[in-house]
């Protein structure tokens, strides 16, 4: 099965929290509800781990709102 990256392949967590487009680590991802979410993982900061520790469903709603402004 093939998935299209959300947020044009930018880090989902950075879209949510910083309202910024940040490059990702292609090996750091989550598939949720049939969608591919990518995350940055550098300088000791794996944003996928933070995404999962917080409320991913709530973060996704905020990321979707932020993305509409960033596109």
BAFI-3210 file (N, C-alpha, C; in Angstrom, 3 decimals, decimal comma, padded with zeros to 6 digits):
// residues 71
n [1|2|3|4|5|6|7|8|9|10|11|12|13|14|15|16|17|18|19|20|21|22|23|24|25|26|27|28|29|30|31|32|33|34|35|36|37|38|39|40|41|42|43|44|45|46|47|48|49|50|51|52|53|54|55|56|57|58|59|60|61|62|63|64|65|66|67|68|69|70|71]
n.u [000,845|000,467|001,303|000,496|002,552|001,688|001,268|002,961|005,299|006,776|007,879|005,519|005,190|006,623|005,111|002,840|003,649|005,601|004,703|006,056|007,843|009,732|012,484|012,578|013,367|013,466|013,107|011,710|008,614|004,981|002,086|-001,159|-004,552|-004,599|-002,928|000,240|002,556|005,329|008,466|010,998|014,269|016,781|019,777|019,395|016,691|013,873|011,087|008,904|008,655|007,931|005,512|003,986|003,934|002,490|-000,826|-001,623|-003,930|-005,101|-002,949|-002,765|-005,081|-004,497|-002,204|-003,291|-004,827|-002,782|-001,334|-002,990|-002,577|000,130|000,600]
n.v [-001,179|002,266|005,493|008,943|011,576|013,717|017,273|018,030|016,599|017,761|018,152|017,010|017,611|020,026|021,678|021,786|022,832|024,886|026,174|026,059|025,076|022,274|020,234|016,624|013,390|010,644|008,136|008,394|008,236|008,041|006,120|006,968|006,575|005,866|007,722|009,246|010,527|012,534|013,126|015,158|014,241|014,964|016,252|015,083|015,254|013,707|014,172|012,588|010,922|012,821|013,717|011,361|011,121|013,307|014,362|012,856|012,987|015,443|017,150|016,765|018,006|020,699|020,977|020,629|022,986|024,938|024,277|025,048|027,773|027,929|026,816]
n.w [000,000|-000,698|000,528|000,719|001,683|004,363|004,637|002,584|002,962|004,984|008,412|010,638|013,351|013,657|012,011|013,548|016,142|015,777|013,568|011,159|008,181|008,216|007,430|007,139|008,632|006,694|007,773|010,049|010,940|010,985|010,438|010,391|010,598|007,897|006,707|005,993|008,172|008,621|010,332|011,962|013,016|014,620|016,129|018,628|019,032|018,576|016,969|016,477|018,698|020,624|019,520|019,792|022,570|023,360|022,559|019,733|018,059|018,721|018,139|015,389|014,442|015,001|013,414|010,859|010,657|010,843|008,554|006,456|006,437|005,876|003,347]
ca.u [000,000|001,241|000,729|000,951|002,958|000,913|001,988|003,980|006,519|007,460|007,686|004,174|005,280|007,046|003,944|001,929|004,150|006,348|004,066|007,162|008,181|011,029|012,849|012,319|014,165|012,509|012,926|010,949|007,268|003,852|000,898|-002,321|-005,798|-004,318|-002,143|001,653|003,059|006,790|008,995|012,435|014,965|018,164|020,274|018,836|015,276|013,016|009,774|007,886|008,470|007,175|004,170|003,285|003,767|001,399|-002,048|-001,507|-005,176|-005,236|-001,882|-003,107|-006,086|-003,789|-001,324|-004,136|-005,156|-001,565|-000,929|-003,808|-001,966|001,502|000,684]
ca.v [000,000|003,492|006,616|010,276|012,312|014,889|018,546|018,010|015,934|018,482|017,592|017,258|018,242|021,421|022,381|021,970|023,620|026,072|026,749|026,192|023,937|021,751|018,986|015,428|012,172|009,738|006,912|008,755|008,466|007,318|006,010|007,122|006,713|005,732|008,856|009,208|011,722|012,487|013,887|015,386|013,485|015,419|016,937|014,453|015,583|012,900|014,770|011,526|010,520|013,890|013,634|010,225|011,371|014,271|013,807|012,949|013,403|016,892|017,807|016,677|019,055|021,982|020,965|020,857|024,421|025,679|023,989|025,864|029,094|027,828|026,348]
ca.w [000,000|-000,828|001,269|000,342|002,878|004,752|004,743|001,515|003,403|006,062|009,750|011,175|014,669|013,469|011,473|014,677|017,266|015,363|012,392|010,208|007,341|008,640|006,757|007,940|008,503|006,048|008,551|011,244|010,424|011,564|009,607|011,276|009,831|006,476|006,228|006,362|008,845|008,704|011,467|011,988|014,046|014,596|017,311|019,819|019,160|017,712|017,150|016,480|020,095|021,287|018,919|020,385|024,003|023,488|021,975|018,280|017,410|018,949|017,392|013,976|014,176|014,973|012,237|009,681|010,636|010,529|007,186|005,550|006,388|005,367|001,961]
c.u [000,887|000,520|001,313|001,333|002,056|001,836|003,183|005,318|007,318|007,096|006,325|004,230|005,678|005,906|003,002|002,432|004,811|005,711|005,116|007,308|009,596|011,267|012,755|013,437|013,215|012,269|012,126|009,550|006,234|002,748|-000,281|-003,544|-005,537|-003,520|-000,722|002,076|004,562|007,278|010,491|013,024|016,429|018,502|019,646|017,363|014,467|011,588|008,640|007,608|007,630|005,725|003,363|003,033|002,628|000,171|-002,009|-002,784|-005,410|-004,184|-002,193|-004,118|-005,408|-002,872|-002,117|-004,498|-003,940|-001,167|-001,732|-003,209|-000,589|001,600|001,080]
c.v [001,238|004,643|007,928|011,014|013,522|016,100|018,602|017,452|016,688|017,849|017,997|017,980|019,718|022,264|022,725|023,013|024,932|026,806|027,039|024,917|023,493|020,424|017,807|014,399|011,136|008,430|007,158|009,159|007,676|007,269|005,984|007,379|006,700|006,872|008,770|010,554|011,537|013,438|014,105|014,609|013,870|016,149|016,398|014,729|014,794|013,391|013,748|011,079|011,555|013,881|012,532|010,410|012,350|013,637|013,925|013,411|014,905|017,655|017,834|017,758|020,417|022,065|021,232|022,337|025,252|025,494|024,814|027,258|029,055|027,483|027,411]
c.w [000,000|-000,124|000,769|001,616|003,127|004,808|003,778|001,974|004,451|007,402|010,334|012,517|014,543|012,888|012,626|015,665|016,836|014,188|011,321|009,398|007,687|007,932|007,716|007,792|007,906|006,804|009,830|010,809|011,215|010,515|010,559|010,402|008,326|005,871|006,783|006,942|009,039|009,789|011,322|013,173|013,966|015,882|018,592|020,036|018,133|017,912|017,060|017,908|020,848|020,813|019,601|021,878|024,264|022,821|020,451|017,591|017,553|018,152|015,902|013,590|014,072|013,753|010,969|009,544|010,238|009,067|006,180|005,387|005,724|003,890|001,049]
res [x|x|x|x|x|x|x|x|x|x|x|x|x|x|x|x|x|x|x|x|x|x|x|x|x|x|x|x|x|x|x|x|x|x|x|x|x|x|x|x|x|x|x|x|x|x|x|x|x|x|x|x|x|x|x|x|x|x|x|x|x|x|x|x|x|x|x|x|x|x|x]
***
